[in-house]
Amino acid sequence: MAHHQRETEQTRKVHDNRNDTAMAESSVFTQKQDGLWKAAFFEKVQQRVLNMQQNSLEKMDIRKEKDEKANKKDPPDVVAKEWLNEDKLTVDTRVYLLEKLMPTVIPGIEKLLKEVETRKLLEKEGGQLKFNPLNFLGQYLMRNNPQFHYCSQPSPYVRGMQQVIQSLKSLTQKVKLSRLTQLKEKIKETQQLREETERIETELRNKKKEALGLQFQDWTLDVTGRIPLPIIQSALTSFQDIVFQNLPDSTQAIYAREIEIINNWEQKLNGEEFVEYLYSYIKELSTEMLEEFLHHLSQCADGFQKTVQRDMWRRLFTNLFKTCDRGQMGFLDRPRILTLLENFYDSNNMDEDGWRFRDPRQWPVIELAEGHRADVSSQSDDGKKATTQDVNSDLGATNSGKSSPQVQEKSEEEESPQDGAGNVIIPEVNQDGQNTSTDTETNRPERSDQSLGDEATIAEQKAGSVTELAEGHRADDSSQSDDGKKATTQDVNSDLGATNSGKSSPQVQEKSEEEESPQDGAGNVIIPEVNQDGQNTSTDTETNRPEISDQSLGDEATIAEQKAASATEVLVEHDSTHRSSIDLFKDMDETVWSGDLLTSDLAHKYNLYEQKIQDEWNIMNSKFKDLQPLITDLDSQGPSRAASAFSRSTLNLPQFLQLMETFVGEEASQSAVEKLVTYIKKNYVETEEERHQHQENVQNASLRAHRKLVVTALFQKLDNDGCGFVHLNELEAQLLKYKDGSESNAIMKGRDHLLFPPGQSGELRLSAKTFQHYIESIVKELSDEHEMGFENLVAYLTSSTEKTKTERLRGSARRKWLHQILQAAENSAGNLEPVYRAVFMALNKDAEAHGNNKRISASIGLLEKDPQQGDESEVQLRYVACTSEDAPYVLNKTLHIDMQGVSFTAINEGRPIHAPQVQYHGSVHFWNMERPEEERKGSLLVMPLQDIINRTFGTLTIDTMRDTQERTIFYTHEISFYQGVCNVFSTAYHHVRNRQNVLQLVASALAWIYNRAPTIHTVTTYMMEPGLEKTDDYVLRKMMTTDNNTGMSEIHSNPATLHRKDNLFRDYLFKCADSSEAVTTDAYGERHIVVPLREPTGRALGVIDISTGQCRELPDHEMQDLQKMLQMLQGACSGILEESSGETQRIFILEAEQIGENKRVGLLFHRFMLQDLRECVQKLDLQSFAELKSYKKPPALVHDILKAVLLLFCPQWAGTSEIESWSQCKLVLQL
């Protein structure tokens, strides 16, 4: 086997060798053939090519010789060299012209010129007139087309052009070779330009970030060195609003991206994140806009620093409120607080910088109508004034740098003395310089039963939102001491500090706060005095105050320490250590912020203040299980709990804080605030009797509020279909069965207490308000105990009016739809269109759900007079809204009284008119005349729209003519619901109209102040709109802007909406609305005076933001005019709102008021000003007119003023001779 393999391998090797030998021989043969072929080619072809090349060269030489001879004989024209220049951009164009066009055109033009000379066409008197040069040139060009004609001997100019062409072609070759280089250079230039642009952009970006980084250093940082994100977002939002306000027509976005609102205070930014976050928004801003943004950001940083400082103060004032509110009732005595502020103000002089607390006897600390406080304080006799001045000198603490002598400040732990009734005793100084004790009750307005009633009213208003403050109350054990101990532990008001008694007298060195006052052996404080020689003498104060035992002094020290500890606590979240409140104010610049604004949303936190009363309500609600769902729904409705009603007798927590902020101002020092807090804490004292009286008032008010809520729920249960009333006869018949008729006498007496509107006729009906009064009147007459009788009566009516499940569901749905109509009005921004839509939506939903899915059409008509014919024209009905299908036929149509229709019948009779079959009713007016008569069938219902005193102002019309069903009549429960829609629409309509009237009043008032206060720059009017529920925060709508430079007011058709969380730097608007008190502050570098517009209940319905620019204080005469304007404006607003609610009757004083409602509203403010002017004139006594009567011929100005005053009282004198006679005017004065 192995032998066979070896043979096979040898055979394969031999075969391979043979193949290699054959291939080598073949390759040698091929190379030989190639060599022979190349040799033959070079012998024959190469010689031929060389001969042809030689012939070409000879021909070129001959041509050159001919050209040289021709150039010598007739040289080329040098003019052709004008085509030769170094402009590289036109080289190709010139080559094309010289090579293709000019060799033919130039000879043609030469030929033309020769022809012109031959025919003598240039001579004036000769030549052929029929010669056409264009035709001649065209013929020449066609005959000498270079494609078919060759000129053997070109002209000199053409030969010159040929030379130029050669030069240009060589230049063209060089240009083509340099284009790549040029392209590279261009690319390089573009790259350099791009790099330069990127460098500039990077430098600009770095500069912007550097500017933002510098801005970060101006902000107040928290303990971690960061800023909460919502603050930065608020700054971005406010700048955007300012830009849109200055450029109202601008629709372009300001920032590079849309602002994403994140209401999370836990998300914070450090320096780098701050820069990157803001840069993502402002990177596309122009230089001018960026400069404005940085300026705005700097203003926001300054404003936020003040906000943090005010937040610290508000925490301190919150602690003070809780300490003074020992009964945990949720309010303090306002007259008592004002009296303490007055005493404290009198005791403190100006500091070295000229700063002082605001005068508590002046607005805005007190109300505009409370100017009598200053008048009352100024009516005291001279002796008392001197005493008060001496007392004030003992109360205040002054700086050691002043030139007047200063008395050492006592320790802050001591309390003010009281009498047995718990009244604060203020030390006075007699003529001999000795202290006397005066009861502050004589300096404070006496608290009457009326003031207690006001407290009950405020407590009742708060009872619906009874809540508990999140931080909770700290129990103050020291407040439990008896009156005798208080009398011994309280000290005189001189505890406040050293005084300033005279500028020329020597100074006494004021000791530091840490150093204790010197005492004698009995523990009495020794006050250093100064004798006539300027030497200090020690005087024991024991003779100037009641004797205090050692035991009482020990108790006093213990109580004072407890009170001092409680007064210095500050609520700081996320901090385990409680620093004292005084430490927070010392070295304000070095204070580290905790990172949260604990009092920024205090209005909502305060609503948790009286949770214990809410628990009592829950217990009472368990007695009315059938009414529980209705009570829950009613309790969630109503105005926002964040806003407080103003009261002259009480202060709740938000109002107390705002009052203290207003009194302190913006530039108070920490020591001044410390003194104020210590003083009020010491001297605000309530007796046990007063405390129990307040608690009883709060409980009674809470009980009344709860009973009102229960009765309202009972009314809704009886009025299941939501018509808005219950029939008195039916209700009375049901009540007569109560206790098997044993209480019939009490039931019948309840009718005697009812008062019905004058316009109501026919069957007596009870509205919700009248029903409430009716039930309360019956309960008073029942034989049972008052509360037990109320519970039994409500339980009886609830059980006697049981509804089926279908009826309950139907009533619940209808109440929801009716409430949506009211919500649409409250959030409509003064526009009726949302109200109309809500009405039609409710009607359509009810027809679909409870009306057998019928298809209805609806329209709303309002009564008005023809504006073209004036006020003497007849009343007409104009349809202002309708369903969409009927808009082409009904909208804006007018129905006159003489036209066929049942609408005026419903208006005149004041009751609904139901036409079950319109085709058979002869008084139905069809607006759609295109509808065939056979299709004019269905049901029609016309219901009058009436106000609170049953005055008809329009109609609501509903029909089913679009429904294809045979039976489309309206059932009784549907008509009842439609009546409820009319009642709710009337309320919503007048709510919107009242807002419009208030804006018109504000515009009239601002027009009056326009020329009288030029310092005011702009005035912005905001209206409050509630949330969906009581627990939701309200919003502010920017309704009107007034430019005081021009006096023009603009009512915004689409007003902007301000939310509290998005406007941290405009929180002063919400503080004003929360407390219903005036606010003065700085914002965005401008001074703002914010004043609330109040409802008759005391709640704010809007705020007026008055900007004075850089002017911090208005001149005195402008401030007086502003206060007078605001006072008259509030009176006019209250008057028009009370008229709308039916509380007061409409009064016409001026003839112009009877022209029309709109004109009357425009004159109402001026009428109030006129009435106030008349009252001021009537207050003048005879002595005031003595100087006027002494004039025999007065100055013209005096006579003109007297004529104007007399015309106020005697308008019939206008234009008569009596008014121009001075003697006649004097006779009137004598009368």
Secondary structure, 3 states (H helix, E strand, C coil): CHHHHHHHHHHHHHHHHHHHHHHHHHHHHHHHHHHHHHHHHHHHHHHHHHHHHHHHHHHHHHHHHHHHHHHHHCCCCHHHHHHCCCCHHHHHHHHHHHHHHHHHHHHHHHHHHHHHHHCCCCCCCCCCCCCCHHHHHHHHHHHCCCCCCCCCCCCHHHHHHHHHHHHHHHHHHHHHHHHHHHHHHHHHHHHHHHHHHHHHHHHHHHHHHHHHHHHHHHCCCECCCCEEHHHHHHHHHHHHHHHHHHCCCCCCCCCCCCCCCCCCCCCEECHHHHHHHHHHHHCCCCHHHHHHHHHHHHHHHHHHHHHHHHHHHHHHHHHHHHHHCCCCCCCEEHHHHHHHHHHHHHCCCCCCCCCCCCCCCCCCCCCHHHCHHHHHHCCCCHHHHHHHHHHHHHHCCCCCCCCCCCCCCCCCCCECCECCCCCEEEEEECCCCCEEEEEHHHCCCCCCHHHHHHHHHHHHHHHCCCCECCCCCCCCHHHHCCHHHHHHHECCHHHHCCCCCCCCCCCCCCCCCCCCCCECCCCCEEEEEECCCCCEEEEEHHHHCCCCCHHHHHHHHHHHHHHHHHHCECCCCCCCCCCEHHHHHCCHHHCCECCCCCCCCHHHHHCCECHHHHHHHHHHHCCCHHHHHHHHHHHHCCCCCCCCCCCCCEECHHHHHHHHHHHHCCCCCHHHHHHHHHHHHHHCCCCHHHHHHHHHHHHHHHHHHHHHHHHHHHHHHHCCCCCCCEEHHHHHHHHCCHHHHCCHHHHHHHHHCCCCCCCCCCCCEECHHHHHHHHHHHHHHCCCCHHHHHHHHHHHHHHHCCCCHHHHHHHHHHHHHHHHHHHHHHCCCCCCHHHHHHHHHHHHHHHHHHCCCCCCEEEEEEEEECCCCCCCCCEEEEEEEECHHHHHHHCCCEECCCCCCCHHHHHHHCCCEEECCHHHCCCCCCCCCCCCHHHCCCCEEEEEEECCCCCEEEEEEEECCCCCCCCCCCCHHHHHHHHHHHHHHHHHHHHHHHHHHHHHHHHHHHHHHCCCCCCCCEEEEEEEECCCCCCCCCEEEEEEEEECCCCEEEECCCCCEECHHHCHHHHHHHHHHHHCCCEEEEECCEEEEEEEEECCCCCEEEEEEEEEECCCCCCHHHHHHHHHHHHHHHHHHHHHHHHHHCCCCCCCCCHHHHCCHHHHHHHHHHHHHHHHHHHHHHCCCHHHHHHHHHCCCCCHHHHHHHHHHHHHHCHHHCCCCCCCCHHHHHHHHHC
